[in-house]
Amino acid sequence: MKKRWIFLFLIGFMVVFIRGFKDIETKYELKKEQERMAHLDVSALDLTYLVNKVDELGGDFNQLNWKEIIAFIGVEQNNEMHQISDEVLTYTAQEFMTDTHVKSFDEVVADSDFSDDEKTRAYQYLDDLKYVGYVSSKLEPSAKEAQFIAQLVQPAEANYYETGILPSITIAQAILESNWGTSDLAVATHNLFGIKADSRWDGPSMSFETLEYADQMVIGTFRQYENWQQSIDDHAAFLVNNARYQQAGVFEAKTYRLQAKALQDAGYSTAEDELGNRVYAKRLGELIRQYNLQLYDHEVMYEAS
C-alpha cells in the first residue's frame, strides 16, 4: 500500500510538473510573439516595389501614403512582411479611397475590424516607418538632405495651394537644379531653379558661366533672390505665366508622375540619356520616391479634400 501511494504521488508530481513546464513554455512563447509583433519588421520590406506599386494604385487622381498602407497591412498579416502580394496591396489601397477623396489613416483604422490592441499596433507600425525610405539614413532629421527638404516644405505646400504645383515637384526640381542648394548659383543668388534673367525680369541678377547646348560653356545672366522662398514663388510664377505649361497639362495633373511628364513635354528640360530618351520626368520621379516627397502631396491633397 505504501509503495502504491508513493507511486501515485510521483505520478501526480510529474503531471503537475509537466503542466507547470508547459505553462511556462506557453507564457515564454506568448512573450516572444508579443515582442515580435511590437514593432514592424521594416527589414523585410521591398521598398522599391512597394512605394512604386502604392503610387500606381492611387491612379491619376489620388496620391496614397505608402507608409499608411504598409502599416495597415502589417497588422493584417501579423507582421509577416516578407511577401506582400499585389492583391493585398490593391485591396488595401481601395480601403483608403472613396469616389471623392483619399481617406485618412484615422478613418481607415476606425472603420476596420481591428481589436483595440491591433489599432494601437497600427499606429505603432506607422511610427516605425517615420524615417524609413530607400536610404533611411538620409531621412533622419540630422541628415543634410532631410534638413534641405525641411526648409522647402512650407513654401512648397503654400505654393501648391496657390498654383496647383505639387510640393514633391517643387522640392525635387530644387534638389535637381541646385544640387541640394549647394551649386554656386544657388549659394550666391538663392536661385534654386536656374531661371535666367530675360527681358521679363526687372529685379537683381548675376552672371554665371553655364553649360549650354553642344556642351559649350557660356556666360548666362540669372535672377537673384533674397531667399529660397522668393525663388520658389518666382518659379511658380514662371510656370504659370508661360502658356506652354498650361497647354501641356501641368496644372491639371493631380499626381507627381503626370505633372513631371507634363513639365518634360512642355520643354522645361531637354535632358536625354545615351539613347536619346528624355529623362527629366524619370529623374524627378526617382528623387520623389527616394525621399518620400510624394507624402507631402498626400498631405496637402487630403487637407484640400
C-alpha positions in Angstrom: 0.0 0.0 0.0 2.8 2.4 0.9 4.5 1.8 -2.4 1.3 2.4 -4.2 0.8 5.8 -2.5 4.4 6.7 -3.3 3.8 5.7 -6.9 0.6 7.8 -7.1 2.4 10.7 -5.5 5.2 10.6 -8.1 2.7 10.4 -10.9 0.8 13.4 -9.6 4.0 15.3 -9.1 5.1 14.6 -12.7 1.7 15.7 -14.0 1.9 19.0 -12.1 5.5 19.5 -13.1 4.7 18.9 -16.8 1.7 21.2 -16.7 3.8 23.8 -15.0 6.5 23.5 -17.5 4.0 23.7 -20.4 2.5 26.9 -18.8 6.0 28.4 -18.6 6.7 27.4 -22.2 3.4 28.9 -23.3 4.0 32.1 -21.5 7.5 32.3 -23.0 6.2 31.7 -26.5 3.5 34.3 -25.9 6.0 36.8 -24.7 8.3 36.1 -27.7 5.3 36.6 -30.1 4.4 39.8 -28.4 8.0 41.1 -28.8 7.9 40.0 -32.5 4.7 41.9 -33.1 5.7 45.0 -31.1 7.4 46.8 -34.0 7.0 46.5 -37.7 9.6 44.3 -39.4 11.0 47.0 -41.6 13.9 44.9 -42.7 11.6 42.6 -44.7 10.1 45.3 -46.8 10.9 45.5 -50.6 10.6 49.3 -50.6 11.3 49.9 -54.3 8.5 47.6 -55.3 6.1 48.8 -52.5 6.5 52.5 -53.0 6.1 52.2 -56.8 3.1 50.0 -56.5 1.2 52.1 -54.0 1.8 55.2 -56.0 0.5 53.4 -59.1 -2.6 52.2 -57.2 -3.6 55.8 -56.5 -4.3 56.2 -60.2 -4.2 59.6 -61.9 -6.1 61.5 -59.3 -5.1 60.2 -55.8 -1.8 60.2 -54.0 -1.8 57.5 -51.4 0.6 57.3 -48.4 2.6 54.1 -48.8 3.5 54.1 -45.1 -0.1 54.1 -44.1 -0.9 51.2 -46.5 2.1 49.1 -45.2 1.3 49.8 -41.5 -2.3 48.6 -42.0 -1.1 45.5 -43.9 1.4 44.9 -41.1 -1.4 44.4 -38.6 -3.5 42.3 -41.0 -0.6 40.0 -41.8 0.6 39.8 -38.2 3.9 41.5 -39.1 4.8 38.8 -41.7 6.2 41.4 -44.2 8.5 39.3 -46.4 5.8 38.8 -49.0 3.1 41.3 -49.7 1.1 40.4 -52.8 -0.3 42.7 -55.5 -3.8 41.5 -54.5 -3.2 42.5 -50.8 -1.8 45.9 -51.9 -4.7 46.5 -54.3 -7.4 45.6 -51.8 -5.8 47.7 -49.0 -5.3 50.7 -51.3 -9.1 50.6 -52.1 -9.8 50.7 -48.4 -8.1 54.1 -48.4 -10.0 55.7 -51.3 -13.6 56.8 -52.0 -15.1 58.2 -55.1 -14.2 61.7 -53.9 -11.1 61.7 -51.8 -8.4 59.8 -50.0 -9.4 58.6 -46.5 -7.2 59.4 -43.5 -5.4 56.7 -41.6 -7.6 57.5 -38.6 -10.7 56.9 -40.7 -9.5 53.6 -42.1 -8.3 52.2 -38.8 -11.5 53.3 -37.1 -13.6 51.6 -39.7 -11.6 48.4 -39.6 -12.5 45.3 -37.6 -9.2 45.5 -35.7 -9.3 44.9 -31.9 -8.2 47.8 -29.7 -4.7 46.2 -29.4 -4.5 45.9 -33.1 -5.5 49.5 -33.6 -2.8 50.6 -31.2 -0.3 48.5 -33.1 -1.3 50.0 -36.4 -0.3 53.4 -35.1 2.9 52.0 -33.7 3.8 50.4 -37.1 3.1 53.8 -38.8 5.5 55.4 -36.3 8.1 52.7 -37.0 8.1 53.9 -40.7 8.7 57.6 -39.8 12.2 57.8 -41.2 12.1 54.8 -43.5 12.9 55.1 -47.2 15.2 53.8 -49.9 18.2 55.2 -47.9 16.8 55.7 -44.4 19.9 57.5 -43.1 19.2 60.4 -45.4 15.7 60.8 -44.0 16.9 61.2 -40.4 16.5 64.9 -39.1 20.2 65.2 -38.8 20.9 64.3 -42.4 21.8 67.3 -44.7 19.3 66.0 -47.3 16.5 66.0 -44.8 17.4 69.4 -43.5 17.4 70.9 -47.0 14.0 69.3 -47.7 12.6 70.6 -44.4 13.4 74.2 -45.3 11.4 73.9 -48.6 8.3 72.0 -47.3 6.3 75.0 -46.1 6.8 77.3 -49.1 6.3 74.4 -51.5 3.0 73.5 -49.8 1.9 77.1 -49.8 2.8 77.3 -53.4 0.6 74.3 -54.1 -2.5 76.0 -52.7 -1.8 79.0 -54.9 -0.9 77.3 -58.2 -1.6 73.5 -58.0 2.1 72.7 -58.4 2.7 69.7 -56.2 5.1 70.1 -53.3 7.0 67.0 -54.4 7.6 68.5 -57.8 8.8 71.9 -56.4 11.2 70.2 -54.0 12.5 67.6 -56.4 13.2 70.3 -59.1 15.0 72.4 -56.5 17.1 69.4 -55.5 17.9 68.5 -59.1 18.5 72.0 -60.4 20.6 73.3 -57.4 22.3 70.1 -56.2 20.7 70.4 -52.8 21.2 74.1 -52.7 24.9 73.8 -53.0 25.5 75.0 -56.5 27.4 78.2 -57.0 24.3 79.8 -58.4 22.1 78.7 -55.5 24.6 79.8 -52.9 25.2 83.3 -54.5 21.7 84.1 -55.6 19.3 81.8 -53.8 18.2 80.8 -57.3 17.2 77.2 -56.9 15.8 76.5 -60.3 18.4 78.1 -62.6 15.9 80.7 -64.0 17.6 83.2 -66.2 17.1 87.0 -66.1 15.5 87.6 -69.5 13.6 90.8 -70.7 10.7 89.9 -68.4 12.8 90.3 -65.3 13.3 93.7 -63.7 14.9 92.5 -60.5 18.6 92.0 -59.5 20.6 89.5 -61.5 24.1 87.9 -61.5 26.2 86.4 -64.3 27.5 82.9 -64.2 29.3 80.5 -66.5 26.9 77.8 -67.6 26.8 74.7 -69.8 24.6 75.1 -72.8 23.8 73.1 -75.9 26.6 71.3 -77.6 28.5 71.1 -74.3 29.6 74.7 -74.6 30.3 77.0 -71.6 28.8 80.4 -72.0 28.1 83.3 -69.7 24.4 83.5 -68.6 22.6 86.1 -66.5 20.4 84.6 -63.8 17.7 86.0 -61.5 18.8 86.8 -58.0 16.6 86.5 -54.9 16.9 87.4 -51.2 15.9 83.9 -50.0 14.6 80.5 -51.2 11.0 81.5 -50.6 11.3 84.1 -53.3 12.9 81.6 -55.6 10.0 79.2 -55.1 7.4 81.9 -55.6 9.1 83.1 -58.8 9.5 79.6 -60.1 5.7 79.2 -59.7 5.1 82.5 -61.4 7.4 81.4 -64.2 5.4 78.3 -64.9 2.0 79.9 -64.5 2.9 82.8 -66.9 4.3 80.6 -69.6 1.4 79.3 -71.8 3.2 76.1 -72.8 3.0 74.7 -69.3 -0.8 75.2 -69.2 -1.1 73.7 -72.7 1.0 70.6 -71.6 -1.4 70.0 -68.7 1.0 70.8 -65.8 -1.7 72.5 -63.7 -4.3 69.8 -64.4 -2.1 67.0 -63.3 -3.0 65.5 -59.8 0.0 63.2 -59.3 3.7 63.8 -59.5 4.1 61.3 -62.3 1.7 63.2 -64.5 3.0 66.6 -63.5 6.6 65.6 -64.1 5.7 64.2 -67.5 3.8 67.4 -68.4 6.8 69.6 -67.4 9.0 67.4 -69.6 6.6 67.6 -72.5 6.4 71.3 -72.2 10.2 71.5 -72.6 11.2 72.5 -69.1 14.3 70.3 -69.6 15.7 68.7 -72.7 18.0 66.3 -70.8 18.4 62.9 -72.6 20.1 59.6 -71.9 22.6 58.0 -74.3 19.8 56.6 -76.4 18.1 60.0 -76.9 15.3 59.4 -74.5 14.0 62.3 -72.4 14.9 61.7 -68.7 13.7 64.7 -66.8 10.5 63.2 -65.6 12.2 60.0 -64.7 14.8 61.8 -62.6 12.2 63.8 -60.8 10.2 60.6 -60.0 13.3 58.9 -58.7 14.1 61.7 -56.3 10.5 62.0 -55.2 10.2 58.3 -54.3 13.7 58.1 -52.8 13.0 60.9 -50.3 9.2 60.3 -49.8 8.4 63.7 -51.3 5.0 62.4 -52.6 3.9 62.1 -49.0 3.8 65.9 -48.9 1.4 65.7 -51.9 -0.8 63.3 -50.0 -0.8 65.7 -47.0 -2.0 68.7 -49.0 -4.4 66.7 -51.1 -6.1 65.2 -48.0 -6.3 68.6 -46.4 -7.9 70.0 -49.6 -10.4 67.2 -49.9 
